[in-house]
Amino acid sequence: MSNMSYCRFENTSRDLNDCIEAIENGEIDELNEHEIEAIKTMQYQAKCIIELYDKIDTGVKRSKQYNAEYE
């Protein structure tokens, strides 16, 4: 199920934090095949996000909401 565009990053961030906690707590030792595929996909996605860091930073700083609240 996809997220609505107005809360896409908020919902995904919350879910990603849950996954990070599971990894930190060693809860990935007994994953089923679907979860293994999903975590490998997330690993690739994390690499993509790192590669897009500057583009994300630039886009966020151009945002009207960012400029109104953070500067």
All heavy atoms as a GROMACS GRO file, in nm:
protein
  583
    1MET      N    1   0.084  -0.117   0.000
    1MET     CA    2   0.000   0.000   0.000
    1MET      C    3   0.089   0.124   0.000
    1MET      O    4   0.181   0.135   0.079
    1MET     CB    5  -0.089  -0.003   0.124
    1MET     CG    6  -0.189   0.108   0.127
    1MET     SD    7  -0.322   0.075   0.242
    1MET     CE    8  -0.268   0.169   0.382
    2SER      N    9   0.061   0.216  -0.086
    2SER     CA   10   0.145   0.336  -0.096
    2SER      C   11   0.094   0.444  -0.002
    2SER      O   12  -0.019   0.441   0.044
    2SER     CB   13   0.146   0.387  -0.240
    2SER     OG   14   0.017   0.428  -0.277
    3ASN      N   15   0.181   0.539   0.026
    3ASN     CA   16   0.148   0.652   0.112
    3ASN      C   17   0.088   0.764   0.030
    3ASN      O   18   0.119   0.781  -0.087
    3ASN     CB   19   0.275   0.705   0.181
    3ASN     CG   20   0.322   0.616   0.292
    3ASN    OD1   21   0.246   0.577   0.377
    3ASN    ND2   22   0.449   0.582   0.289
    4MET      N   23   0.004   0.843   0.093
    4MET     CA   24  -0.048   0.964   0.031
    4MET      C   25   0.069   1.062   0.019
    4MET      O   26   0.154   1.068   0.107
    4MET     CB   27  -0.161   1.023   0.114
    4MET     CG   28  -0.277   0.928   0.135
    4MET     SD   29  -0.354   0.874  -0.018
    4MET     CE   30  -0.430   1.023  -0.073
    5SER      N   31   0.073   1.138  -0.087
    5SER     CA   32   0.188   1.224  -0.113
    5SER      C   33   0.211   1.327  -0.002
    5SER      O   34   0.324   1.364   0.025
    5SER     CB   35   0.172   1.295  -0.246
    5SER     OG   36   0.058   1.378  -0.245
    6TYR      N   37   0.106   1.370   0.067
    6TYR     CA   38   0.124   1.472   0.170
    6TYR      C   39   0.187   1.418   0.297
    6TYR      O   40   0.232   1.495   0.381
    6TYR     CB   41  -0.011   1.541   0.202
    6TYR     CG   42  -0.114   1.448   0.261
    6TYR    CD1   43  -0.120   1.426   0.399
    6TYR    CD2   44  -0.206   1.384   0.180
    6TYR    CE1   45  -0.214   1.341   0.453
    6TYR    CE2   46  -0.301   1.300   0.233
    6TYR     CZ   47  -0.304   1.278   0.370
    6TYR     OH   48  -0.397   1.193   0.423
    7CYS      N   49   0.191   1.286   0.314
    7CYS     CA   50   0.254   1.230   0.435
    7CYS      C   51   0.351   1.116   0.401
    7CYS      O   52   0.389   1.040   0.488
    7CYS     CB   53   0.147   1.182   0.533
    7CYS     SG   54   0.036   1.058   0.467
    8ARG      N   55   0.392   1.107   0.277
    8ARG     CA   56   0.479   1.000   0.230
    8ARG      C   57   0.607   0.990   0.313
    8ARG      O   58   0.644   0.884   0.363
    8ARG     CB   59   0.512   1.024   0.083
    8ARG     CG   60   0.619   0.935   0.028
    8ARG     CD   61   0.659   0.976  -0.112
    8ARG     NE   62   0.542   0.976  -0.200
    8ARG     CZ   63   0.518   1.071  -0.291
    8ARG    NH1   64   0.602   1.170  -0.307
    8ARG    NH2   65   0.412   1.065  -0.367
    9PHE      N   66   0.678   1.101   0.327
    9PHE     CA   67   0.807   1.097   0.395
    9PHE      C   68   0.790   1.080   0.546
    9PHE      O   69   0.869   1.013   0.611
    9PHE     CB   70   0.889   1.222   0.362
    9PHE     CG   71   0.926   1.228   0.216
    9PHE    CD1   72   0.864   1.316   0.130
    9PHE    CD2   73   1.022   1.143   0.164
    9PHE    CE1   74   0.896   1.320  -0.005
    9PHE    CE2   75   1.056   1.147   0.029
    9PHE     CZ   76   0.992   1.236  -0.056
   10GLU      N   77   0.685   1.140   0.601
   10GLU     CA   78   0.659   1.126   0.745
   10GLU      C   79   0.632   0.980   0.781
   10GLU      O   80   0.692   0.927   0.875
   10GLU     CB   81   0.538   1.212   0.783
   10GLU     CG   82   0.503   1.206   0.930
   10GLU     CD   83   0.383   1.292   0.965
   10GLU    OE1   84   0.332   1.366   0.879
   10GLU    OE2   85   0.340   1.284   1.081
   11ASN      N   86   0.544   0.914   0.708
   11ASN     CA   87   0.511   0.775   0.737
   11ASN      C   88   0.630   0.683   0.713
   11ASN      O   89   0.658   0.593   0.792
   11ASN     CB   90   0.393   0.728   0.652
   11ASN     CG   91   0.263   0.794   0.692
   11ASN    OD1   92   0.252   0.852   0.799
   11ASN    ND2   93   0.165   0.787   0.605
   12THR      N   94   0.701   0.705   0.604
   12THR     CA   95   0.816   0.621   0.571
   12THR      C   96   0.926   0.638   0.675
   12THR      O   97   0.990   0.540   0.716
   12THR     CB   98   0.867   0.652   0.430
   12THR    OG1   99   0.759   0.632   0.338
   12THR    CG2  100   0.984   0.565   0.392
   13SER      N  101   0.948   0.760   0.719
   13SER     CA  102   1.049   0.786   0.821
   13SER      C  103   1.018   0.711   0.951
   13SER      O  104   1.106   0.651   1.012
   13SER     CB  105   1.058   0.937   0.847
   13SER     OG  106   1.149   0.964   0.950
   14ARG      N  107   0.892   0.714   0.990
   14ARG     CA  108   0.850   0.643   1.112
   14ARG      C  109   0.874   0.493   1.097
   14ARG      O  110   0.928   0.429   1.188
   14ARG     CB  111   0.702   0.673   1.137
   14ARG     CG  112   0.652   0.627   1.271
   14ARG     CD  113   0.507   0.666   1.296
   14ARG     NE  114   0.489   0.810   1.288
   14ARG     CZ  115   0.405   0.870   1.203
   14ARG    NH1  116   0.332   0.800   1.119
   14ARG    NH2  117   0.392   1.002   1.202
   15ASP      N  118   0.835   0.438   0.983
   15ASP     CA  119   0.855   0.295   0.960
   15ASP      C  120   1.004   0.259   0.951
   15ASP      O  121   1.046   0.155   1.000
   15ASP     CB  122   0.785   0.251   0.831
   15ASP     CG  123   0.633   0.256   0.843
   15ASP    OD1  124   0.581   0.258   0.956
   15ASP    OD2  125   0.567   0.260   0.738
   16LEU      N  126   1.082   0.346   0.888
   16LEU     CA  127   1.226   0.321   0.877
   16LEU      C  128   1.292   0.321   1.014
   16LEU      O  129   1.379   0.238   1.041
   16LEU     CB  130   1.290   0.424   0.785
   16LEU     CG  131   1.436   0.403   0.750
   16LEU    CD1  132   1.459   0.266   0.689
   16LEU    CD2  133   1.482   0.511   0.654
   17ASN      N  134   1.249   0.412   1.102
   17ASN     CA  135   1.304   0.412   1.239
   17ASN      C  136   1.275   0.281   1.310
   17ASN      O  137   1.360   0.229   1.383
   17ASN     CB  138   1.248   0.529   1.319
   17ASN     CG  139   1.321   0.658   1.292
   17ASN    OD1  140   1.439   0.657   1.258
   17ASN    ND2  141   1.252   0.769   1.305
   18ASP      N  142   1.156   0.224   1.289
   18ASP     CA  143   1.123   0.095   1.348
   18ASP      C  144   1.217  -0.013   1.296
   18ASP      O  145   1.266  -0.097   1.373
   18ASP     CB  146   0.977   0.061   1.317
   18ASP     CG  147   0.932  -0.068   1.380
   18ASP    OD1  148   0.951  -0.086   1.502
   18ASP    OD2  149   0.879  -0.154   1.306
   19CYS      N  150   1.246  -0.010   1.166
   19CYS     CA  151   1.337  -0.108   1.107
   19CYS      C  152   1.480  -0.090   1.160
   19CYS      O  153   1.549  -0.189   1.188
   19CYS     CB  154   1.337  -0.095   0.955
   19CYS     SG  155   1.181  -0.144   0.879
   20ILE      N  156   1.524   0.035   1.175
   20ILE     CA  157   1.657   0.061   1.229
   20ILE      C  158   1.670   0.005   1.370
   20ILE      O  159   1.770  -0.059   1.404
   20ILE     CB  160   1.688   0.212   1.225
   20ILE    CG1  161   1.706   0.258   1.080
   20ILE    CG2  162   1.811   0.246   1.310
   20ILE    CD1  163   1.709   0.409   1.063
   21GLU      N  164   1.568   0.027   1.452
   21GLU     CA  165   1.569  -0.027   1.589
   21GLU      C  166   1.578  -0.180   1.587
   21GLU      O  167   1.651  -0.239   1.667
   21GLU     CB  168   1.445   0.017   1.665
   21GLU     CG  169   1.451   0.161   1.711
   21GLU     CD  170   1.327   0.200   1.791
   21GLU    OE1  171   1.269   0.113   1.859
   21GLU    OE2  172   1.290   0.318   1.785
   22ALA      N  173   1.504  -0.244   1.497
   22ALA     CA  174   1.508  -0.390   1.487
   22ALA      C  175   1.648  -0.439   1.449
   22ALA      O  176   1.698  -0.536   1.505
   22ALA     CB  177   1.405  -0.439   1.385
   23ILE      N  178   1.711  -0.369   1.356
   23ILE     CA  179   1.848  -0.406   1.316
   23ILE      C  180   1.944  -0.386   1.433
   23ILE      O  181   2.025  -0.475   1.463
   23ILE     CB  182   1.892  -0.323   1.193
   23ILE    CG1  183   1.808  -0.361   1.071
   23ILE    CG2  184   2.041  -0.343   1.166
   23ILE    CD1  185   1.820  -0.263   0.955
   24GLU      N  186   1.933  -0.273   1.501
   24GLU     CA  187   2.021  -0.246   1.616
   24GLU      C  188   2.002  -0.348   1.728
   24GLU      O  189   2.097  -0.382   1.798
   24GLU     CB  190   1.994  -0.105   1.670
   24GLU     CG  191   2.042   0.005   1.580
   24GLU     CD  192   2.004   0.144   1.628
   24GLU    OE1  193   1.908   0.160   1.706
   24GLU    OE2  194   2.071   0.238   1.584
   25ASN      N  195   1.880  -0.398   1.744
   25ASN     CA  196   1.849  -0.494   1.850
   25ASN      C  197   1.872  -0.638   1.808
   25ASN      O  198   1.839  -0.731   1.882
   25ASN     CB  199   1.704  -0.476   1.897
   25ASN     CG  200   1.682  -0.343   1.965
   25ASN    OD1  201   1.772  -0.287   2.025
   25ASN    ND2  202   1.560  -0.292   1.956
   26GLY      N  203   1.929  -0.659   1.689
   26GLY     CA  204   1.960  -0.794   1.643
   26GLY      C  205   1.838  -0.876   1.606
   26GLY      O  206   1.842  -0.999   1.611
   27GLU      N  207   1.730  -0.810   1.569
   27GLU     CA  208   1.606  -0.880   1.538
   27GLU      C  209   1.599  -0.928   1.393
   27GLU      O  210   1.491  -0.959   1.343
   27GLU     CB  211   1.486  -0.790   1.568
   27GLU     CG  212   1.477  -0.751   1.714
   27GLU     CD  213   1.367  -0.649   1.740
   27GLU    OE1  214   1.272  -0.640   1.661
   27GLU    OE2  215   1.379  -0.576   1.841
   28ILE      N  216   1.712  -0.936   1.325
   28ILE     CA  217   1.711  -0.977   1.185
   28ILE      C  218   1.778  -1.112   1.163
   28ILE      O  219   1.800  -1.153   1.050
   28ILE     CB  220   1.776  -0.869   1.094
   28ILE    CG1  221   1.921  -0.844   1.132
   28ILE    CG2  222   1.697  -0.740   1.099
   28ILE    CD1  223   1.996  -0.759   1.032
   29ASP      N  224   1.805  -1.181   1.271
   29ASP     CA  225   1.875  -1.310   1.260
   29ASP      C  226   1.786  -1.423   1.208
   29ASP      O  227   1.836  -1.522   1.158
   29ASP     CB  228   1.934  -1.350   1.395
   29ASP     CG  229   2.039  -1.252   1.443
   29ASP    OD1  230   2.091  -1.174   1.361
   29ASP    OD2  231   2.068  -1.252   1.564
   30GLU      N  232   1.655  -1.409   1.220
   30GLU     CA  233   1.564  -1.517   1.184
   30GLU      C  234   1.459  -1.470   1.083
   30GLU      O  235   1.341  -1.502   1.095
   30GLU     CB  236   1.494  -1.570   1.310
   30GLU     CG  237   1.588  -1.625   1.415
   30GLU     CD  238   1.654  -1.755   1.373
   30GLU    OE1  239   1.592  -1.832   1.296
   30GLU    OE2  240   1.769  -1.779   1.415
   31LEU      N  241   1.499  -1.396   0.981
   31LEU     CA  242   1.405  -1.343   0.883
   31LEU      C  243   1.361  -1.451   0.785
   31LEU      O  244   1.439  -1.538   0.749
   31LEU     CB  245   1.469  -1.228   0.805
   31LEU     CG  246   1.512  -1.106   0.884
   31LEU    CD1  247   1.578  -1.005   0.792
   31LEU    CD2  248   1.394  -1.043   0.958
   32ASN      N  249   1.234  -1.442   0.741
   32ASN     CA  250   1.188  -1.532   0.636
   32ASN      C  251   1.235  -1.480   0.501
   32ASN      O  252   1.293  -1.371   0.492
   32ASN     CB  253   1.035  -1.551   0.641
   32ASN     CG  254   0.961  -1.422   0.612
   32ASN    OD1  255   0.995  -1.346   0.521
   32ASN    ND2  256   0.856  -1.397   0.690
   33GLU      N  257   1.211  -1.554   0.395
   33GLU     CA  258   1.265  -1.516   0.264
   33GLU      C  259   1.210  -1.383   0.215
   33GLU      O  260   1.281  -1.307   0.149
   33GLU     CB  261   1.242  -1.626   0.161
   33GLU     CG  262   1.097  -1.650   0.126
   33GLU     CD  263   1.079  -1.764   0.029
   33GLU    OE1  264   1.072  -1.879   0.075
   33GLU    OE2  265   1.070  -1.736  -0.092
   34HIS      N  266   1.086  -1.351   0.246
   34HIS     CA  267   1.028  -1.224   0.203
   34HIS      C  268   1.093  -1.105   0.275
   34HIS      O  269   1.121  -1.002   0.215
   34HIS     CB  270   0.877  -1.221   0.225
   34HIS     CG  271   0.805  -1.327   0.149
   34HIS    ND1  272   0.788  -1.322   0.012
   34HIS    CD2  273   0.748  -1.444   0.190
   34HIS    CE1  274   0.723  -1.429  -0.028
   34HIS    NE2  275   0.698  -1.505   0.078
   35GLU      N  276   1.117  -1.124   0.403
   35GLU     CA  277   1.181  -1.019   0.481
   35GLU      C  278   1.328  -1.002   0.441
   35GLU      O  279   1.380  -0.891   0.442
   35GLU     CB  280   1.170  -1.048   0.631
   35GLU     CG  281   1.030  -1.031   0.687
   35GLU     CD  282   0.989  -0.885   0.686
   35GLU    OE1  283   1.023  -0.811   0.778
   35GLU    OE2  284   0.920  -0.845   0.589
   36ILE      N  285   1.394  -1.110   0.405
   36ILE     CA  286   1.532  -1.100   0.356
   36ILE      C  287   1.536  -1.019   0.227
   36ILE      O  288   1.619  -0.929   0.211
   36ILE     CB  289   1.594  -1.241   0.335
   36ILE    CG1  290   1.617  -1.307   0.471
   36ILE    CG2  291   1.724  -1.232   0.256
   36ILE    CD1  292   1.654  -1.454   0.463
   37GLU      N  293   1.444  -1.047   0.136
   37GLU     CA  294   1.437  -0.968   0.012
   37GLU      C  295   1.409  -0.822   0.042
   37GLU      O  296   1.469  -0.732  -0.017
   37GLU     CB  297   1.330  -1.025  -0.082
   37GLU     CG  298   1.371  -1.151  -0.152
   37GLU     CD  299   1.492  -1.131  -0.242
   37GLU    OE1  300   1.497  -1.031  -0.317
   37GLU    OE2  301   1.582  -1.216  -0.237
   38ALA      N  302   1.320  -0.797   0.136
   38ALA     CA  303   1.284  -0.660   0.171
   38ALA      C  304   1.401  -0.585   0.233
   38ALA      O  305   1.427  -0.469   0.199
   38ALA     CB  306   1.164  -0.658   0.266
   39ILE      N  307   1.474  -0.649   0.323
   39ILE     CA  308   1.586  -0.578   0.388
   39ILE      C  309   1.700  -0.556   0.288
   39ILE      O  310   1.769  -0.453   0.295
   39ILE     CB  311   1.633  -0.650   0.516
   39ILE    CG1  312   1.714  -0.552   0.602
   39ILE    CG2  313   1.712  -0.775   0.486
   39ILE    CD1  314   1.740  -0.598   0.743
   40LYS      N  315   1.719  -0.648   0.194
   40LYS     CA  316   1.820  -0.626   0.091
   40LYS      C  317   1.778  -0.509   0.001
   40LYS      O  318   1.861  -0.428  -0.040
   40LYS     CB  319   1.841  -0.753   0.008
   40LYS     CG  320   1.901  -0.870   0.085
   40LYS     CD  321   2.037  -0.840   0.142
   40LYS     CE  322   2.141  -0.831   0.034
   40LYS     NZ  323   2.275  -0.796   0.083
   41THR      N  324   1.649  -0.498  -0.029
   41THR     CA  325   1.598  -0.385  -0.106
   41THR      C  326   1.619  -0.255  -0.029
   41THR      O  327   1.662  -0.154  -0.085
   41THR     CB  328   1.449  -0.404  -0.139
   41THR    OG1  329   1.434  -0.522  -0.219
   41THR    CG2  330   1.392  -0.284  -0.214
   42MET      N  331   1.590  -0.258   0.101
   42MET     CA  332   1.612  -0.139   0.185
   42MET      C  333   1.759  -0.100   0.187
   42MET      O  334   1.792   0.019   0.188
   42MET     CB  335   1.563  -0.164   0.328
   42MET     CG  336   1.413  -0.161   0.342
   42MET     SD  337   1.359  -0.202   0.510
   42MET     CE  338   1.455  -0.088   0.608
   43GLN      N  339   1.847  -0.197   0.189
   43GLN     CA  340   1.991  -0.169   0.188
   43GLN      C  341   2.028  -0.094   0.060
   43GLN      O  342   2.101   0.005   0.062
   43GLN     CB  343   2.067  -0.301   0.200
   43GLN     CG  344   2.214  -0.286   0.221
   43GLN     CD  345   2.280  -0.421   0.241
   43GLN    OE1  346   2.240  -0.522   0.182
   43GLN    NE2  347   2.382  -0.424   0.324
   44TYR      N  348   1.974  -0.140  -0.053
   44TYR     CA  349   1.998  -0.071  -0.180
   44TYR      C  350   1.937   0.070  -0.177
   44TYR      O  351   2.000   0.166  -0.222
   44TYR     CB  352   1.939  -0.153  -0.295
   44TYR     CG  353   1.939  -0.078  -0.426
   44TYR    CD1  354   2.056  -0.064  -0.499
   44TYR    CD2  355   1.823  -0.020  -0.474
   44TYR    CE1  356   2.057   0.007  -0.618
   44TYR    CE2  357   1.823   0.050  -0.593
   44TYR     CZ  358   1.940   0.064  -0.664
   44TYR     OH  359   1.941   0.135  -0.781
   45GLN      N  360   1.816   0.081  -0.123
   45GLN     CA  361   1.750   0.212  -0.116
   45GLN      C  362   1.829   0.309  -0.027
   45GLN      O  363   1.839   0.428  -0.059
   45GLN     CB  364   1.607   0.196  -0.063
   45GLN     CG  365   1.517   0.126  -0.161
   45GLN     CD  366   1.387   0.080  -0.099
   45GLN    OE1  367   1.381   0.045   0.018
   45GLN    NE2  368   1.281   0.080  -0.180
   46ALA      N  369   1.885   0.259   0.081
   46ALA     CA  370   1.966   0.344   0.169
   46ALA      C  371   2.087   0.398   0.093
   46ALA      O  372   2.123   0.516   0.106
   46ALA     CB  373   2.010   0.266   0.293
   47LYS      N  374   2.148   0.314   0.012
   47LYS     CA  375   2.261   0.357  -0.070
   47LYS      C  376   2.217   0.466  -0.167
   47LYS      O  377   2.286   0.567  -0.184
   47LYS     CB  378   2.318   0.237  -0.146
   47LYS     CG  379   2.437   0.267  -0.234
   47LYS     CD  380   2.484   0.140  -0.303
   47LYS     CE  381   2.597   0.165  -0.397
   47LYS     NZ  382   2.556   0.216  -0.527
   48CYS      N  383   2.101   0.449  -0.227
   48CYS     CA  384   2.048   0.551  -0.320
   48CYS      C  385   2.022   0.683  -0.248
   48CYS      O  386   2.052   0.791  -0.301
   48CYS     CB  387   1.920   0.501  -0.385
   48CYS     SG  388   1.943   0.366  -0.500
   49ILE      N  389   1.967   0.676  -0.128
   49ILE     CA  390   1.940   0.798  -0.051
   49ILE      C  391   2.070   0.870  -0.018
   49ILE      O  392   2.078   0.993  -0.029
   49ILE     CB  393   1.859   0.766   0.076
   49ILE    CG1  394   1.716   0.728   0.036
   49ILE    CG2  395   1.858   0.885   0.173
   49ILE    CD1  396   1.631   0.675   0.149
   50ILE      N  397   2.172   0.795   0.018
   50ILE     CA  398   2.302   0.856   0.046
   50ILE      C  399   2.355   0.926  -0.079
   50ILE      O  400   2.405   1.039  -0.073
   50ILE     CB  401   2.402   0.751   0.098
   50ILE    CG1  402   2.362   0.707   0.238
   50ILE    CG2  403   2.545   0.805   0.097
   50ILE    CD1  404   2.432   0.584   0.289
   51GLU      N  405   2.341   0.860  -0.194
   51GLU     CA  406   2.388   0.921  -0.319
   51GLU      C  407   2.307   1.046  -0.356
   51GLU      O  408   2.357   1.134  -0.425
   51GLU     CB  409   2.381   0.818  -0.432
   51GLU     CG  410   2.483   0.707  -0.416
   51GLU     CD  411   2.465   0.593  -0.514
   51GLU    OE1  412   2.367   0.593  -0.592
   51GLU    OE2  413   2.549   0.501  -0.512
   52LEU      N  414   2.183   1.055  -0.309
   52LEU     CA  415   2.096   1.170  -0.338
   52LEU      C  416   2.100   1.276  -0.228
   52LEU      O  417   2.023   1.372  -0.231
   52LEU     CB  418   1.951   1.121  -0.356
   52LEU     CG  419   1.925   1.038  -0.480
   52LEU    CD1  420   1.787   0.974  -0.472
   52LEU    CD2  421   1.936   1.125  -0.604
   53TYR      N  422   2.190   1.262  -0.132
   53TYR     CA  423   2.193   1.350  -0.015
   53TYR      C  424   2.194   1.498  -0.054
   53TYR      O  425   2.114   1.577  -0.003
   53TYR     CB  426   2.314   1.317   0.073
   53TYR     CG  427   2.317   1.401   0.198
   53TYR    CD1  428   2.251   1.358   0.312
   53TYR    CD2  429   2.381   1.524   0.202
   53TYR    CE1  430   2.252   1.434   0.427
   53TYR    CE2  431   2.380   1.601   0.316
   53TYR     CZ  432   2.316   1.556   0.429
   53TYR     OH  433   2.314   1.633   0.542
   54ASP      N  434   2.283   1.537  -0.143
   54ASP     CA  435   2.293   1.679  -0.181
   54ASP      C  436   2.166   1.728  -0.249
   54ASP      O  437   2.121   1.839  -0.224
   54ASP     CB  438   2.415   1.703  -0.271
   54ASP     CG  439   2.546   1.688  -0.195
   54ASP    OD1  440   2.547   1.702  -0.071
   54ASP    OD2  441   2.648   1.660  -0.261
   55LYS      N  442   2.108   1.644  -0.333
   55LYS     CA  443   1.984   1.682  -0.402
   55LYS      C  444   1.870   1.698  -0.301
   55LYS      O  445   1.789   1.791  -0.312
   55LYS     CB  446   1.949   1.576  -0.507
   55LYS     CG  447   1.835   1.615  -0.596
   55LYS     CD  448   1.820   1.514  -0.709
   55LYS     CE  449   1.715   1.563  -0.807
   55LYS     NZ  450   1.711   1.480  -0.926
   56ILE      N  451   1.863   1.610  -0.204
   56ILE     CA  452   1.762   1.620  -0.099
   56ILE      C  453   1.782   1.748  -0.020
   56ILE      O  454   1.688   1.825   0.004
   56ILE     CB  455   1.767   1.497  -0.005
   56ILE    CG1  456   1.727   1.371  -0.081
   56ILE    CG2  457   1.679   1.518   0.118
   56ILE    CD1  458   1.759   1.242  -0.007
   57ASP      N  459   1.905   1.773   0.022
   57ASP     CA  460   1.937   1.892   0.101
   57ASP      C  461   1.899   2.020   0.025
   57ASP      O  462   1.836   2.109   0.081
   57ASP     CB  463   2.086   1.891   0.136
   57ASP     CG  464   2.120   1.986   0.249
   57ASP    OD1  465   2.046   1.989   0.350
   57ASP    OD2  466   2.222   2.056   0.236
   58THR      N  467   1.934   2.026  -0.101
   58THR     CA  468   1.902   2.142  -0.184
   58THR      C  469   1.751   2.160  -0.196
   58THR      O  470   1.698   2.270  -0.181
   58THR     CB  471   1.966   2.129  -0.323
   58THR    OG1  472   2.108   2.120  -0.307
   58THR    CG2  473   1.931   2.246  -0.412
   59GLY      N  474   1.680   2.051  -0.224
   59GLY     CA  475   1.536   2.057  -0.239
   59GLY      C  476   1.465   2.101  -0.113
   59GLY      O  477   1.373   2.183  -0.116
   60VAL      N  478   1.508   2.047   0.000
   60VAL     CA  479   1.448   2.084   0.128
   60VAL      C  480   1.471   2.232   0.156
   60VAL      O  481   1.380   2.304   0.198
   60VAL     CB  482   1.503   1.997   0.243
   60VAL    CG1  483   1.467   2.054   0.379
   60VAL    CG2  484   1.453   1.854   0.230
   61LYS      N  485   1.590   2.280   0.131
   61LYS     CA  486   1.622   2.420   0.158
   61LYS      C  487   1.547   2.516   0.066
   61LYS      O  488   1.526   2.631   0.102
   61LYS     CB  489   1.772   2.444   0.151
   61LYS     CG  490   1.843   2.383   0.271
   61LYS     CD  491   1.992   2.402   0.265
   61LYS     CE  492   2.055   2.341   0.390
   61LYS     NZ  493   2.200   2.342   0.383
   62ARG      N  494   1.503   2.468  -0.050
   62ARG     CA  495   1.424   2.551  -0.140
   62ARG      C  496   1.276   2.553  -0.103
   62ARG      O  497   1.200   2.635  -0.152
   62ARG     CB  498   1.437   2.503  -0.284
   62ARG     CG  499   1.566   2.544  -0.349
   62ARG     CD  500   1.561   2.523  -0.497
   62ARG     NE  501   1.540   2.382  -0.528
   62ARG     CZ  502   1.606   2.316  -0.621
   62ARG    NH1  503   1.696   2.377  -0.694
   62ARG    NH2  504   1.583   2.190  -0.643
   63SER      N  505   1.237   2.464  -0.016
   63SER     CA  506   1.097   2.451   0.024
   63SER      C  507   1.049   2.575   0.097
   63SER      O  508   1.117   2.629   0.184
   63SER     CB  509   1.082   2.329   0.115
   63SER     OG  510   0.965   2.335   0.192
   64LYS      N  511   0.930   2.623   0.063
   64LYS     CA  512   0.872   2.740   0.131
   64LYS      C  513   0.853   2.710   0.279
   64LYS      O  514   0.876   2.797   0.364
   64LYS     CB  515   0.738   2.776   0.067
   64LYS     CG  516   0.751   2.830  -0.072
   64LYS     CD  517   0.615   2.859  -0.131
   64LYS     CE  518   0.629   2.900  -0.276
   64LYS     NZ  519   0.499   2.918  -0.340
   65GLN      N  520   0.809   2.589   0.314
   65GLN     CA  521   0.786   2.554   0.453
   65GLN      C  522   0.916   2.556   0.533
   65GLN      O  523   0.921   2.605   0.644
   65GLN     CB  524   0.722   2.415   0.462
   65GLN     CG  525   0.675   2.378   0.601
   65GLN     CD  526   0.559   2.463   0.649
   65GLN    OE1  527   0.478   2.511   0.571
   65GLN    NE2  528   0.552   2.484   0.778
   66TYR      N  529   1.023   2.504   0.474
   66TYR     CA  530   1.154   2.503   0.541
   66TYR      C  531   1.198   2.646   0.568
   66TYR      O  532   1.239   2.679   0.679
   66TYR     CB  533   1.258   2.431   0.455
   66TYR     CG  534   1.397   2.435   0.514
   66TYR    CD1  535   1.437   2.337   0.604
   66TYR    CD2  536   1.488   2.534   0.480
   66TYR    CE1  537   1.564   2.338   0.660
   66TYR    CE2  538   1.616   2.537   0.534
   66TYR     CZ  539   1.652   2.438   0.624
   66TYR     OH  540   1.779   2.442   0.678
   67ASN      N  541   1.186   2.731   0.468
   67ASN     CA  542   1.229   2.870   0.484
   67ASN      C  543   1.146   2.945   0.586
   67ASN      O  544   1.196   3.030   0.658
   67ASN     CB  545   1.224   2.943   0.350
   67ASN     CG  546   1.335   2.894   0.257
   67ASN    OD1  547   1.447   2.871   0.300
   67ASN    ND2  548   1.303   2.875   0.130
   68ALA      N  549   1.019   2.911   0.600
   68ALA     CA  550   0.933   2.978   0.696
   68ALA      C  551   0.961   2.931   0.840
   68ALA      O  552   0.952   3.010   0.934
   68ALA     CB  553   0.786   2.950   0.663
   69GLU      N  554   0.998   2.805   0.857
   69GLU     CA  555   1.015   2.749   0.992
   69GLU      C  556   1.158   2.743   1.042
   69GLU      O  557   1.182   2.745   1.161
   69GLU     CB  558   0.954   2.609   0.998
   69GLU     CG  559   0.803   2.612   0.989
   69GLU     CD  560   0.742   2.476   1.017
   69GLU    OE1  561   0.803   2.397   1.092
   69GLU    OE2  562   0.634   2.451   0.963
   70TYR      N  563   1.255   2.728   0.953
   70TYR     CA  564   1.391   2.698   0.997
   70TYR      C  565   1.492   2.807   0.971
   70TYR      O  566   1.609   2.789   0.999
   70TYR     CB  567   1.438   2.566   0.932
   70TYR     CG  568   1.350   2.450   0.970
   70TYR    CD1  569   1.253   2.401   0.885
   70TYR    CD2  570   1.362   2.391   1.096
   70TYR    CE1  571   1.170   2.297   0.922
   70TYR    CE2  572   1.280   2.286   1.134
   70TYR     CZ  573   1.185   2.239   1.046
   70TYR     OH  574   1.104   2.136   1.083
   71GLU      N  575   1.451   2.916   0.915
   71GLU     CA  576   1.546   3.024   0.891
   71GLU      C  577   1.495   3.153   0.948
   71GLU      O  578   1.387   3.172   0.986
   71GLU     CB  579   1.574   3.037   0.742
   71GLU     CG  580   1.653   2.918   0.693
   71GLU     CD  581   1.707   2.938   0.553
   71GLU    OE1  582   1.680   3.039   0.488
   71GLU    OE2  583   1.778   2.849   0.509
   0.00000   0.00000   0.00000
